[in-house]
Amino acid sequence: MNSKPHQPDKVWNLRQHAQQSPQRVVVSCDDKSLTYGELESLANKMARYFRSRGLFRGDHIALLIGNCPEMLAVVWGAWRAGLYITPMSTSLTLTELTYMVSDCDAKLVIVDVALGETSLQLASQLNTEELQFASVGGATPNCTDLNAILSTISDQPIQDESPGALMMYTSGTTGYPKGVIRPLPDASQVATPAFAADLITLFGMGGNEVRYLSTQPLYHAAALRFALAVTAGGGYVRIMPRFHAKKALTLLESDQITHSQWVPVMFQRLMGLPENLRKAFHAPKHRCAIHGAAPCSVSLKQDMIEWWGPIFLEYYSGSEGVGLSMIDSHEAQKHPGSVGRVVKGKLHVVENPDSTTELPPGQVGMLFFSGIAPFQYYKEPGKTAGRTHVNGWQTLGDLGHVDIDGYVYLSDRLDDMIISGGVNVYPQEIEKIISEVSGVDDCAVVGISNAEFGERPVAFVVPESAHSPASLIDRVRKHCEKHLERIKRPDRFELIVKLPRTPTGKLLRKQLRNYI
């Protein structure tokens, strides 16, 4: 893996590259492309449009846009107008979208023309006298057609530019999603945008030699921030409209990609491609494959390293942005299962939010971070307090430990932990054992109520098609008996065709509980 970090004091911004190389292509998606000059022009037009609609510093907008170059222009324009920007998943239900638009106090919703019917339904659920709608990609009922109106707007910067911020929502895997908010930067601040600064510094995403493949939906925090960081850093972004394993390999080769980003479920799809395709793959420019968002098994990562080489860089963080750890391929082979050492913030492992005694290496506890500007869950002080330590440290809600060398190992999500007979049982520990069994394609463990023990684990197993389900369950059960103490062994093993996950690979355990 070769991704050199950059000096943290340099200011990176889209405008400087637009002035220096206006004709250079900055972003492509299918047959759509924008040059740096065009992206700069659109961003300025968007900022002026926001002002014309009465939106000023500190106001909120919501975005329901698929993967397209215009998404980056909208965000850059909103950032320059000092707005809070909330991207929403295009796969959310009407109920979920209504909740999010209302909760984030959006004054404007920008909708992809392909989702025009959804915008009509959404408008019917909300107060349209106060809430405005606009569309990208063409005209649709009840929306201002941005393509038409932007053609009449000046592309000069607004006079009162000031930095805005992303207000991402958590994935809502354990309940309604929560908006993560911090105060806006100082209005006069001249610096690399906050959404790009640490990614350029830590992941080496700055420079015109960077050619980045964006494989995920841009409404996802990491996907959006990395794409924006590359445009701030002077590189090139290739956006996939949707992930397709074979197409991803083709783009890595044809676009001479240097950097890419993935989630583990994509690695599974790549490894499932025919052997002749995998053997023929050759992308010598590809030097950094970044992944995170969900746990990656040791065996899957090793398979990918053997195929692509030691170019993998895993990170551990979250929408709350309270800390970040990283581990490269060489470290991962020496410390299998680790998510690396902390490179942003300071880690504290404690028993609970009120404990001031930090736990020694090897002992599992709650992972808190200090040294980062604190976040709040928007309009949710109680939930913010639930993620805040008595000393002011904050957590992503994960349990884990560090080893003597400072490498972090995750045990589980606090919200996912099963308490059985007074014993803490971690689903990820059980899932790791089950995934070792030949014929298991995927697996997940959840807790269900039990009169005697309070909770007991139940395992869901996705079989590989070539294996007999009955024989597979028998082998999984015997493997658990051999490697797990009795209290941790699942009471039941359920076969399932596919696990419910978000588009970014996060497991939806609450949906699994509904299957029982």
WOQUILIN-V738900 format. One record per pair of residues at least 12 apart in sequence whose C-alpha atoms are under 7 Angstrom apart, sorted by the first residue. I is the first residue (numbers start at 1). J is the second residue. Records with the same first field share a line. If there is no record, write none. Layout:
I: J  J
//
This chain:
1: 287  288  310  311  312  328  329
2: 287  288  311
3: 203  204  288
4: 203  204
5: 201  202  203  204
6: 200  201  204
7: 201
8: 201
11: 191  192
12: 192  232  233
13: 192  232  233
14: 40  231  232
15: 40
17: 36  234
18: 36  37  40
21: 36
22: 35  36  37
23: 35  36  37
24: 36
25: 236
26: 231  235  236  237
27: 69  236  237  238
28: 69  237  238  239
29: 68  69  238  239  240  241
33: 69
34: 69
39: 73
41: 155
42: 73  155
43: 73  74  76  77
44: 77  155  156  157
45: 150  153  154  155
46: 74  77  78
47: 77  78  80  81  158
48: 158
56: 81  82  83
57: 81  82  83
58: 82  83  84
59: 83  84
60: 83  84  85  104  105  106  107
61: 84  85  86  106  107  108  109
62: 85  86  87  88  101  106  108  109  110
63: 86  87  88  109  110  111
64: 87  88  89  90  110  111  112
65: 90  111  112
66: 90  112
67: 217  218  239  241
72: 228
78: 164
79: 163  164  165
80: 161  162  163  164
81: 161  162  163  164
82: 161  162  163  164
83: 164  165
84: 164  165  166  167
85: 165  166  167
86: 166  167  168
87: 168  219
88: 219
89: 219
94: 122
98: 122  125
107: 130  131  132
108: 131  132  133
109: 132  133  134
110: 133  134  135
111: 134  135  136
112: 135  136  137
113: 135  136  137  138  139  140
116: 140
120: 142
134: 146
162: 187  188
163: 185  187
164: 184
165: 184
167: 179  180  181
168: 180  221  319
170: 319
173: 508
174: 510
178: 377  378
179: 377  378
180: 320  375  376  377  378
181: 375  376  377  378
182: 375  376
195: 225  229
196: 225  228  229
199: 226  229
200: 229
205: 229  230  233
206: 230  233  234  235
207: 233  234  235
208: 234  235
209: 235
210: 235  236  258  259
211: 235  236  237  257  258  259
212: 236  237  238  257  258  259  260
213: 237  238  239  257  259  260  261
214: 227  237  238  239  240  260  261
215: 239  240  243  261  262
216: 243  504
221: 319
245: 269  270
249: 281
252: 283
253: 282  283
256: 283  285
257: 285  286
258: 285  286  287  288
259: 286  287  288  289
260: 288  289  290
261: 289  290  291
262: 290  291
263: 291  292  293  294  504  505
264: 294  296
265: 505
287: 311
288: 311  312  313
289: 311  312  313
290: 312  313  314
291: 313  314  315
292: 314  315  316
293: 506
294: 505  506
298: 336  337
310: 329  330
311: 329
312: 328  329
313: 326  327  328  329
314: 326  327  328  339
315: 327  339
316: 339
318: 396
320: 375  396
322: 369  372  394  395
323: 344  345  369
324: 342  343  344  345
325: 339  340  341  342  343  344
326: 339  340  341  342  343
327: 339  340  341
337: 409
338: 407  408  409
339: 408  409
340: 407  408
341: 406  407  408
345: 369  370  371  372
346: 369  370  371
347: 367  368  369  370
348: 367  368  369
349: 365  366  367  368  401
350: 365  366  367
351: 365  366
352: 366
353: 388  389  390
354: 389  390
361: 401  402  403  404
362: 401  402  403
363: 401
364: 399  400  401
365: 399  400  401
366: 398  399  400
367: 395  398  399  400
368: 393  394  395
369: 393  394  395
370: 393  394
397: 413  414
398: 412  413  414
399: 411  412  413  414
400: 412
411: 426  428  429
412: 426  427  428
418: 447  455
419: 455
420: 453  454  455  456
421: 453  454
425: 488
427: 445  446
431: 443  444  445
433: 480
434: 476  480
437: 476
439: 463  464  467  472
440: 461  462  463  464
441: 462  463  464
442: 461  462
443: 460  461  462
444: 459  460  461
445: 457  458  459  460
446: 458  459  509  513
456: 491
457: 490  491
458: 490  491  492  493
459: 490  492  493  494
460: 493  494  495  496
461: 493  494  495  496
462: 495  496  497  498
473: 493
//
